[in-house]
Amino acid sequence: MVDVRPRIEAYWILGSLPPDNMLKKARRGVSHMKEKENDPMERPMQGRSCPFLGVRVEEGLPRVVDWEDPLATTGDLPTEAIDPRAYGFKFKLYRATTVTGSWPSEGKQHGHLFLHTRELENHFRRIHGQLNVPDAIKHKALLATFTQAMAHATYLGFGPVTEITYPLVQQSTFTDGQRWILGLYQLNTCALHSERAVQNPRNNILWLSEDQHLFECVEAGRVKGLNMSLLTALVAMYLKKGVPNPDPTPYLSFKYVSNHPASEEYRERFHQYYLRLTSNRPLARERPEMYLWEKIYKVDFNTRPLETPRRFFENYYKKEDPGKRPLNQHPPRYIPKSKRKEKRVKFEPVIDSEQLYKYD
């Protein structure tokens, strides 16, 4: 299966990072947390990879090296605990989504080969100079390949608590049509939280080839100087066969949502709702916000004690965080009498995380 410009997103927890000023201030305000003011913290990270072409198959690629190999167990890796904003990353209000480049209803789920452009070179050359262009390609290759492998691992049920039971391999290329860089990534661990951010027995490995030209030029409709070794390597990446896995999802109880015993109508509705959530399109209703005067007169200085608390950040019996409301807390839809299959059922079932569908 070939996809044009698939969208791949991965979500993970990165640990052993220095705390920000807001967290330090919150810890100082609690008596038993003052001693832990400068302790490291964990941050949610969201990665995105947008190749211009992707190939998916039914079976995953074979491992490159075993977990007992010295390359996967040893290595001089940097362990500096630096805030991600120091590398140019920014905070953004974003729904934590995991998209593997295809939707769950499709059959061929394993990424086989992803082709990326090299448009990033012009941007770095214009801002940072020609010397930083090779490093920019390496950074893009590292983030793109890790995001692709991490998204697929999360889709299979692996994460910070459920460590992967077998390595995942991803093939990628970075090209402008003439120049090519081949990449191969093996994900050996996805536990990056504070307990195993540095002390981890496994290393993730990325192999990158040298920058090569597929051909020298095109004159009079003919290709001159064709690099046959590079062409052979590209064909071998495309024709590489996968390895069958008898149990690819050992931690998932429901293997696929399509096998759930719910009716076809509600399964289709759940699927459409899932697509809308993972698309991260802006909602029709704006997100509630705390205005500046509320922060000054209600939060920082309580100068309105007699005012009835009704806002989402105030303490009252109906308080709820709008950013943490699960799907089963949304009001169910009313079913008109003419469309009811059962007269006593007046509302549609709500989406529940354990039962998938649940009547109130």
C-alpha positions, 0 to 999 in steps of 0.5 A: 500500500502506497500513501502520498504525504502520510501524517505520522505523530507520536506521543511519549514521556521524556524524563530527567529534565530540569523543572521550569519556574512555575513548577519550582514556585508550586513546589516552594508553596508546599511544605513537604515539597520544598526540598524537591524544588530542583528535582527533575521532571517529566514532560510530554513530547509530541513528534511529527513526521511528514514524508511525501511518500510511504509504503505499508505492508502486512508484516514488519521488517526483521531486526538488524542487530540482536539485543545482546549486540554491543551496539544495542547495549553499550555506547557513549551517549550524551546525558545532559539534562537540558530543557527542550526549549534550549534546542528550539522546541516550543510549548503548544496546546495540542491533543496527545495523538498517535497516528501511524500514517494510516487509520486503524480500519486499514489492513496493512499497518506496518511501515515499510519505507518512507521517503522524505524531502530535503526542503529543510536545507534551504531554510537552514542555509538561509538562516544558519549558513552552509556549515549547518546543513549536514547537521540539519539533515541528521537532526531531521533523520533522527526525529523523523525515524524515531517518530515513525518507530515510536508511533507504531510502537504505541499503536501496538500497545507499547509505551513507558510502562509496557516496554517493547518485547521485540525491536521495530525497524523503519526504513527511510530515505531523504532526497531531492530527486538527485541526492539521496541519504539512506536511513535505517532505524531500530527501536529497542526501547520506548521507556524514556521516563525519569526512571529509565531516561539515562539508566537504560540497558538498551539503545535505539540505533540509527544508521545513515549512509553518506550523501550520494548522487543517483545520477549526474545530470539529464541531457536531451531526455537521457540520464547520464552517470547513473549510480547503479549501486545506489539504485540497487540499494533502493530497490533492495529496500523496497523489496525487503521482505517482512517477518511474521509475528504471531503476537505483535500486540501482547499488552492489548486486550481488544486486538482491534476495535472492529471485532467489538460486539457493538452494532455497526452503527455505533462502531462506525460513529466511534471510528469517525469520532476517533478520526476527528479527535486525532486530526487535531482540528480546532474545535467550534467552541473556543477553549475556556481561558482565565482572563487577566483580571481573574488571575489578579483578583481571584487567584493571586489575590482573593479580593472577591470572596463573596462572589459565587464560584462558577468558573472552571478554575474555582473550587465548587461542586461542579468543578471540572478541568475542560482539558481533562474531560474524558469522552464518557463525560460528554452529554449523550445525544437524544434520539427522536421517537421516529428514529428509535429502534427501542422505545425505552432507549431515549439517548445514544450510548456514550463512548467509554474507555473500558466498554467502548459503548455504555448506556447511562 
